[in-house]
Amino acid sequence: MAQTKQVLVIGATGHVGGQVVSQLAEKDVAVRALARTPAAAALPTGVEVVPGDLTTPETLIPALDGVDAVYLTWPMLPGDAANRVIEVIAEHTHRIVLLSSGAVRDDVTEQDNPIGKAHALVEQPIRDSDLEWTFLRPYGFATNTLEWAPQIRAGDVVRGAYGAASSTLLHEADIAAVAVLALTTDDHVGARYELSGPTSLSRAEQVATIGAALSRPLTWEEITPAQAKAQMDWVPEEFADFILNGLAAMVDSPGQPTATIQEVTGAPARSYAQWAADHAADFS
Ligand SMILES: NC(=O)c1ccc[n+]([C@@H]2O[C@H](COP(=O)([O-])OP(=O)(O)OC[C@H]3O[C@@H](n4cnc5c(N)ncnc54)[C@H](OP(=O)(O)O)[C@@H]3O)[C@@H](O)[C@H]2O)c1
């Protein structure tokens, strides 16, 4: 593809999409940001914000005018909702970078978990289209630990299940850095990138790391998985079960880092300590 002149970011107000917007703007690539409520979108000055909703794919058409490449966050819409969205995108542009998930497996015909299944339903129509594509398949985001912010603002103890579960949490800026390269250069077409943070840390260690960033000792207090599940009202029940089972497995089998961020960007993946320092205000 000739030089990328304009990118549409779908999910521009989200954790990763927000970073994609600012990193593209820093590279002087014209960015158009899609939001369901543009007036509420807090984005860098100069970024064009346009309305659109993935549940009504035709609303994407004006947003796609003149766009060379699309960054797509998929907000877990049901069933085959992606088919028409991808059809519309493919009719109007050449390239897509999908924020998929490390839960997608290539070695099975039927995905064996609900998160992998939801993302595979988006990957499939993209593969079947004429679009140049890159799939980002990250493991856990460091932003997941923002769920502890209310407890940390209220005191020095974080209560949760599976404090010994170790994972390689990712800084959203690193996922975005890979996305920006895939959007703006030709070297990543057809790639499926498994992305992780650099080091495995237990949840109890993650809490202590936030404490270090806040210069305040924080401690972990274990609760039962059933108590934890009762508090997970932000995800459907099958996702809550999958997440809790994943944590249980990571007690004995810590998440293993991948080298992809270093290989693709040339810079090491940011540490969880860096992420906690960057987000100290969110916990204060
Ligand atoms: N958390 C993890 O550990 C993890 C790991 C692997 C993969 N993932 C995947 O990463 C994605 C989430 O990324 P994120 O954390 O960057 O996002 P996020 O912070 O949760 O933000 C979600 C974005 O989606 C947009 N959105 C929601 N519904 C929409 C709709 N109907 N039409 C258009 N836009 C819509 C929102 O925009 P507006 O509200 O402004 O319209 C917002 O910008 C999910 O697909 C998740 O499965 C997450």
The ligand as an SDF file (V2000), in Angstrom:
LIG
                    3D

 48 52  0  0  0  0  0  0  0  0999 V2000
   -8.6490   -6.7420   28.8920 N   0  0  0  0  0  0  0  0  0  0  0  0
   -7.8530   -7.6950   28.4670 C   0  0  0  0  0  0  0  0  0  0  0  0
   -7.0630   -8.2910   29.2120 O   0  0  0  0  0  0  0  0  0  0  0  0
   -7.8980   -8.0900   27.0100 C   0  0  0  0  0  0  0  0  0  0  0  0
   -7.0300   -9.0750   26.5330 C   0  0  0  0  0  0  0  0  0  0  0  0
   -7.0900   -9.4270   25.1810 C   0  0  0  0  0  0  0  0  0  0  0  0
   -8.0030   -8.8020   24.3410 C   0  0  0  0  0  0  0  0  0  0  0  0
   -8.8450   -7.8530   24.8530 N   0  0  0  0  0  0  0  0  0  0  0  0
   -9.8270   -7.2270   23.9410 C   0  0  0  0  0  0  0  0  0  0  0  0
   -9.5630   -5.8380   23.8620 O   0  0  0  0  0  0  0  0  0  0  0  0
  -10.7950   -5.1680   23.5420 C   0  0  0  0  0  0  0  0  0  0  0  0
  -10.9890   -3.9880   24.4860 C   0  0  0  0  0  0  0  0  0  0  0  0
   -9.9800   -3.0280   24.2150 O   0  0  0  0  0  0  0  0  0  0  0  0
   -9.7960   -1.7340   25.1030 P   0  0  0  0  0  0  0  0  0  0  0  0
   -9.5520   -2.1420   26.5220 O   0  0  0  0  0  0  0  0  0  0  0  0
   -8.8220   -0.8570   24.4190 O   0  0  0  0  0  0  0  0  0  0  0  0
  -11.2390   -1.0710   24.9910 O   0  0  0  0  0  0  0  0  0  0  0  0
  -12.0890   -0.3390   26.1130 P   0  0  0  0  0  0  0  0  0  0  0  0
  -11.2120    0.5550   26.9050 O   0  0  0  0  0  0  0  0  0  0  0  0
  -12.9190   -1.3720   26.8020 O   0  0  0  0  0  0  0  0  0  0  0  0
  -13.0380    0.5850   25.2180 O   0  0  0  0  0  0  0  0  0  0  0  0
  -14.0330    0.0490   24.4000 C   0  0  0  0  0  0  0  0  0  0  0  0
  -14.1500    0.9150   23.1350 C   0  0  0  0  0  0  0  0  0  0  0  0
  -15.1150    0.3290   22.2740 O   0  0  0  0  0  0  0  0  0  0  0  0
  -15.9780    1.3640   21.8200 C   0  0  0  0  0  0  0  0  0  0  0  0
  -17.2920    0.7830   21.5840 N   0  0  0  0  0  0  0  0  0  0  0  0
  -18.0310    0.0490   22.4430 C   0  0  0  0  0  0  0  0  0  0  0  0
  -19.1930   -0.3110   21.8530 N   0  0  0  0  0  0  0  0  0  0  0  0
  -19.1710    0.2320   20.6160 C   0  0  0  0  0  0  0  0  0  0  0  0
  -20.0900    0.2130   19.5220 C   0  0  0  0  0  0  0  0  0  0  0  0
  -21.2720   -0.4130   19.5930 N   0  0  0  0  0  0  0  0  0  0  0  0
  -19.7430    0.8710   18.3840 N   0  0  0  0  0  0  0  0  0  0  0  0
  -18.5480    1.5250   18.2950 C   0  0  0  0  0  0  0  0  0  0  0  0
  -17.6400    1.5600   19.2840 N   0  0  0  0  0  0  0  0  0  0  0  0
  -17.9650    0.9270   20.4250 C   0  0  0  0  0  0  0  0  0  0  0  0
  -16.0040    2.4020   22.9140 C   0  0  0  0  0  0  0  0  0  0  0  0
  -16.2720    3.6500   22.2990 O   0  0  0  0  0  0  0  0  0  0  0  0
  -17.4300    4.6690   22.6900 P   0  0  0  0  0  0  0  0  0  0  0  0
  -18.0430    4.1940   23.9880 O   0  0  0  0  0  0  0  0  0  0  0  0
  -16.7340    6.0040   22.8170 O   0  0  0  0  0  0  0  0  0  0  0  0
  -18.3510    4.6550   21.5450 O   0  0  0  0  0  0  0  0  0  0  0  0
  -14.5580    2.3430   23.4330 C   0  0  0  0  0  0  0  0  0  0  0  0
  -13.7410    3.2190   22.6720 O   0  0  0  0  0  0  0  0  0  0  0  0
  -11.9130   -6.2120   23.6430 C   0  0  0  0  0  0  0  0  0  0  0  0
  -12.2270   -6.6890   22.3670 O   0  0  0  0  0  0  0  0  0  0  0  0
  -11.2490   -7.2950   24.4760 C   0  0  0  0  0  0  0  0  0  0  0  0
  -11.8120   -8.5770   24.2580 O   0  0  0  0  0  0  0  0  0  0  0  0
   -8.8110   -7.4750   26.1530 C   0  0  0  0  0  0  0  0  0  0  0  0
  1  2  1  0
  2  3  2  0
  2  4  1  0
  4  5  1  0
  4 48  2  0
  5  6  2  0
  6  7  1  0
  7  8  2  0
  8  9  1  0
  8 48  1  0
  9 10  1  0
  9 46  1  0
 10 11  1  0
 11 12  1  0
 11 44  1  0
 12 13  1  0
 13 14  1  0
 14 15  2  0
 14 16  1  0
 14 17  1  0
 17 18  1  0
 18 19  2  0
 18 20  1  0
 18 21  1  0
 21 22  1  0
 22 23  1  0
 23 24  1  0
 23 42  1  0
 24 25  1  0
 25 26  1  0
 25 36  1  0
 26 27  1  0
 26 35  1  0
 27 28  2  0
 28 29  1  0
 29 30  1  0
 29 35  2  0
 30 31  1  0
 30 32  2  0
 32 33  1  0
 33 34  2  0
 34 35  1  0
 36 37  1  0
 36 42  1  0
 37 38  1  0
 38 39  2  0
 38 40  1  0
 38 41  1  0
 42 43  1  0
 44 45  1  0
 44 46  1  0
 46 47  1  0
M  CHG  2   8   1  16  -1
M  END
$$$$
